[in-house]
């Protein structure tokens, strides 16, 4: 399975999303539409998902708990499903202090695990959180969640993953991987608990544009950026090309890691490079649905 990320624009131009979808079509199995990532106002993930769907690409809308209470979340889930969207990724969401409205009031009525449970309840029990039944046309989403194998305490990451799968997550997309050794240790624990047999685990890949970007990521909480990658980027004559080479090498390595069902390519503000990476990594042709 190959998924990629599309960042909706900071305006109302749906053609931006449609263009990315057309470029990615036939190279991926699904496209994530971020939900006001880093707490910055953007075109909504649901609207972006509709644009992607209209171009023949399978959308995966992200839904965060930051901005909506349980009424708004359930309402938006119904709305998204009514538009033909069938996949949802549940996240807590970046704190609003990181974004362009730092004094906005957060919501966090539910956390990501409770949101997963809510989506499952709507689908399987045909009930709203209030207990009121959904008499017909319940939203039957394919439910996703995220996990960061690089956060601390490391030993608890797999336990949190298990909680999300217990809550109803059917696919998992991980934080972007640069420390392959630590990710392999994480996957060992995943296999010990049989979690790879209960959910599709997609390993996160982010192509680096520059050594500067690699250095920045080294200082991001919950990320591990090995020094050897920074050094390799610094020495490269063409840093963008080197970043692509590193991404392709990582995908080749991940093909041999038991329990990894695919990759999720997060080419931040660089969506056009995804087809290149997919082709070079030998991930074509994608199977027809």
PyMOL commands that set and color helices and strands:
alter all, ss='L'
color gray80, all
select helices_A, chain A and resi 14-24+37-39+45-54+70-82+96-98+112-125+154-167+180-192+195-197+211-218+227-235+239-254+271-280
alter helices_A, ss='H'
color red, helices_A
select strands_A, chain A and resi 2-6+30-33+59-64+87-91+142-147+171-176+200-205+260-265
alter strands_A, ss='S'
color yellow, strands_A
deselect
rebuild
show_as cartoon
